[in-house]
Amino acid sequence: MRRLRPGRPGRSGRAGRARGRSAGRAPIALAVPAVLALAFLLLPLVALLIRAPWRSMPDQLGSAAVWQALRLSLQTATLATAASLVFGVPLAWLLARTTFPGRRLVRALVTLPLVLPPVVGGVALLLALGRNGVVGRWLDSAFGVTLPFTTSGVVVAETFVAMPFLVITVEGTLRAADARYEEAAATLGASRLTAFRRVTLPMIAPGVAAGAVLAWARALGEFGATITFAGSFPGRTQTMPLAVYLALQDDPAAAIALSLVLLAVSLAVLVGLRERWTGAVA
């Protein structure tokens, strides 16, 4: 076996350094469109920060209408997330752990609100849960429950668009989790519900938390389904996105201030989930 002289790296060392240098450089044909794409995505955000009325920001955010819309948005988004957890986690488990005819179709239908225009979702909710809707007519006549143009209607609209985010996140976590722990619990006499509650749920808790945060952020920013199904009534159904849209027509400075609040919330969500998405803290 030939010895290498001290101070003279072998071929493998030179090849490794060459690969490292080539991996650190990006070809111009890829770097230019990448920089343009980054500029395209950042330019609107930078413009928002530049045109923000920083001096009058305290007055803009101190009005009662702003805090009313913000409080309503936080309340409805939280309630929509809670509903998504109660119904979405079992649905994700059903899709990940069981086999039944039409499962692929069910999964496609579950994810449909992700690509469906929100306004179309609002129209569909009106036809289903409106006062003359397929189910809403029965709710109104039997229980006196009317959902459209109420705060409850806002929660329903936000749940409709936010729950798929939680379902697909939790389903992916369940598929990645080791099912042998549940099988071991079953061999020890635990029922499937007990195994889910004592074994599966603690094991997938980070995925459930990530899905809940995504659902909450999506519910907070919902506009189309909310304005179609619930309208825009201050203090009752006017959430932050609706307040931004209405303020843009009469008071652009107030619209920018409200947009900055939503931008800050969205950025906080991304920072909170960064470790989950990238697998690294730094």
C-alpha positions in Angstrom: 0.0 0.0 0.0 1.5 3.3 -1.1 2.1 5.9 1.7 1.2 9.5 1.1 3.9 12.0 1.8 3.3 14.3 4.7 1.8 17.6 3.7 0.6 16.3 0.4 -3.1 15.4 0.4 -4.2 12.3 -1.5 -6.6 12.3 -4.4 -9.6 11.7 -2.1 -8.7 14.8 -0.1 -8.3 17.0 -3.2 -11.5 15.6 -4.7 -13.4 16.3 -1.4 -12.2 19.9 -1.3 -13.1 20.3 -5.0 -16.6 19.0 -4.4 -16.9 21.3 -1.4 -15.9 24.3 -3.5 -18.2 23.4 -6.4 -21.1 22.8 -3.9 -20.7 26.3 -2.5 -21.0 28.1 -5.9 -24.2 28.5 -7.8 -24.3 28.7 -11.6 -25.4 32.0 -12.9 -28.3 30.4 -14.8 -29.7 29.4 -11.4 -28.6 32.2 -9.2 -30.2 35.0 -11.3 -33.7 33.6 -11.4 -33.4 32.6 -7.7 -32.5 36.2 -6.7 -35.3 37.6 -8.9 -37.8 35.2 -7.2 -36.6 36.3 -3.8 -36.9 39.9 -4.7 -40.4 39.3 -6.1 -41.5 37.7 -2.8 -39.9 40.3 -0.6 -40.7 43.5 -2.5 -44.4 43.7 -1.4 -43.4 43.1 2.2 -40.6 45.8 2.0 -43.1 48.2 0.4 -45.5 47.6 3.3 -42.8 48.4 5.8 -41.7 51.5 3.9 -45.2 52.9 3.5 -46.3 52.1 7.0 -47.5 55.2 9.0 -45.0 54.6 11.9 -45.7 58.0 13.5 -49.4 57.5 13.6 -49.2 53.8 14.3 -50.2 54.0 18.0 -53.3 56.1 17.1 -54.2 53.7 14.3 -53.9 50.6 16.4 -55.5 52.3 19.5 -58.9 52.7 18.0 -61.8 50.6 19.3 -62.6 49.2 15.9 -59.2 47.7 15.5 -59.1 46.0 18.8 -62.7 44.8 18.3 -61.7 43.2 15.0 -58.5 41.8 16.5 -60.3 40.3 19.5 -62.9 38.8 17.3 -60.3 37.3 15.0 -58.3 35.8 17.9 -61.5 34.3 19.4 -62.9 32.8 16.2 -59.5 31.5 15.0 -59.0 29.8 18.4 -62.5 28.3 18.3 -62.0 27.1 14.8 -58.7 25.5 15.8 -60.4 23.7 18.7 -63.1 22.4 16.4 -60.4 21.3 13.9 -58.6 19.4 16.7 -61.8 17.7 18.0 -62.9 16.5 14.6 -59.7 16.6 12.5 -57.4 14.4 14.6 -59.8 11.4 14.5 -60.2 11.9 10.8 -56.5 12.0 10.3 -56.2 8.7 12.3 -58.9 7.1 10.2 -57.1 8.0 7.0 -53.7 6.9 8.3 -54.5 3.8 10.3 -57.5 2.1 8.7 -58.4 0.8 5.3 -61.8 1.2 3.8 -63.3 1.5 0.3 -63.0 4.9 -1.1 -60.2 6.1 1.2 -58.4 7.9 -1.6 -61.6 9.7 -2.6 -62.2 10.7 1.1 -58.6 12.0 1.3 -59.1 14.0 -1.9 -62.3 15.5 -0.6 -60.7 16.4 2.7 -57.9 18.3 1.0 -60.3 19.9 -1.5 -60.7 23.2 0.6 -56.9 23.7 0.2 -57.3 24.4 -3.5 -60.9 25.5 -3.6 -61.4 29.3 -3.9 -62.5 30.5 -0.5 -65.5 32.4 -2.0 -66.7 29.1 -3.6 -66.4 27.6 -0.2 -68.5 30.3 1.3 -71.2 29.8 -1.3 -71.1 26.1 -0.6 -71.6 26.7 3.1 -74.5 29.0 2.4 -76.2 26.3 0.3 -75.5 23.7 3.0 -76.0 25.6 6.2 -77.9 28.7 5.2 -81.4 29.4 6.4 -82.8 27.7 3.2 -79.8 25.3 2.9 -79.8 21.5 2.8 -79.0 21.2 6.5 -79.5 24.8 7.6 -83.3 24.6 7.0 -83.5 21.7 9.4 -81.4 23.4 12.0 -83.5 26.5 11.8 -86.9 24.8 12.0 -85.9 22.2 14.7 -83.5 24.1 16.9 -83.8 27.7 15.9 -80.1 27.8 15.0 -79.1 30.2 12.3 -75.4 30.2 11.3 -75.0 32.7 8.4 -74.0 36.3 9.3 -73.3 35.4 12.9 -70.1 34.9 14.9 -70.8 31.2 14.9 -70.9 31.4 11.1 -67.4 33.0 11.2 -66.1 30.0 13.2 -67.8 27.5 10.8 -66.2 29.3 7.7 -62.8 29.4 9.3 -63.0 25.7 10.4 -63.9 24.7 6.8 -60.8 26.2 5.4 -58.4 25.5 8.3 -59.2 21.9 9.2 -57.5 20.4 6.1 -54.2 21.8 7.2 -54.4 20.0 10.5 -55.6 16.8 9.0 -52.8 16.5 6.4 -50.2 17.4 9.0 -51.4 14.9 11.6 -51.9 12.2 9.0 -48.4 12.6 7.8 -47.1 12.4 11.4 -49.2 9.2 12.0 -47.8 7.6 8.9 -44.3 8.4 10.0 -44.9 7.1 13.6 -44.1 3.5 14.4 -47.4 1.5 14.6 -45.7 -1.3 16.6 -46.2 0.7 19.9 -50.0 0.6 19.3 -49.8 -3.1 18.5 -47.8 -3.7 21.7 -50.4 -1.9 23.7 -53.2 -3.9 22.1 -51.4 -7.2 23.0 -51.3 -6.0 26.6 -55.1 -5.7 26.6 -55.6 -2.0 25.7 -58.5 -1.1 23.5 -57.9 0.9 20.3 -59.2 4.0 22.0 -57.0 3.5 25.0 -54.0 2.9 22.8 -54.7 6.0 20.9 -55.2 8.1 24.0 -52.2 6.7 26.0 -49.7 5.8 23.3 -50.5 7.3 19.9 -51.5 10.8 21.0 -48.4 11.5 23.1 -46.2 10.1 20.3 -47.7 12.4 17.7 -48.1 15.5 19.9 -45.5 17.6 18.1 -47.3 17.0 14.7 -50.7 17.8 16.3 -49.2 21.0 17.7 -47.8 22.0 14.3 -51.0 21.2 12.6 -53.0 23.3 15.1 -50.7 26.3 14.7 -51.1 26.1 10.9 -54.9 25.8 11.2 -54.9 28.7 13.6 -52.9 30.9 11.2 -55.1 29.9 8.3 -58.2 30.7 10.2 -56.9 34.0 11.3 -56.2 35.1 7.8 -59.4 33.8 6.2 -61.3 36.3 4.1 -63.4 34.9 1.2 -65.4 32.2 2.9 -66.0 34.5 5.9 -67.3 37.5 4.0 -69.5 35.2 1.8 -71.0 33.1 4.6 -70.9 35.5 7.6 -70.7 39.0 6.1 -68.9 41.9 7.6 -70.7 43.3 10.7 -68.4 45.2 13.1 -68.2 43.5 16.5 -70.0 40.4 15.2 -68.4 39.1 12.0 -65.8 41.7 10.9 -62.5 40.0 11.4 -59.1 41.5 10.8 -58.8 40.6 7.1 -62.3 42.1 6.5 -61.3 45.2 8.4 -58.2 45.6 6.3 -60.2 45.3 3.1 -62.8 47.9 4.2 -60.2 50.3 5.6 -58.3 50.2 2.3 -61.2 52.0 0.7 -61.5 54.8 3.1 -58.3 55.0 5.2 -55.3 53.4 3.6 -53.1 54.2 6.6 -55.3 52.2 8.9 -55.3 49.3 6.3 -51.5 49.3 6.4 -51.4 49.3 10.2 -53.8 46.4 10.3 -51.8 44.5 7.7 -48.7 44.9 9.8 -50.4 43.3 12.7 -51.4 40.3 10.6 -47.8 40.2 9.1 -46.3 40.1 12.6 -48.6 37.3 13.6 -47.8 35.3 10.5 -44.1 35.9 11.0 -44.4 34.7 14.6 -46.1 31.5 13.4 -43.3 30.8 10.9 -40.6 31.4 13.5 -42.4 29.1 15.9 -42.6 26.3 13.3 -39.2 26.8 11.8 -37.6 23.9 13.8 -40.5 21.7 12.8 -40.1 22.4 9.1 -36.4 22.6 8.7 -35.3 20.2 11.5 -32.8 22.7 12.8 -33.0 25.5 15.3 -30.4 27.8 13.7 
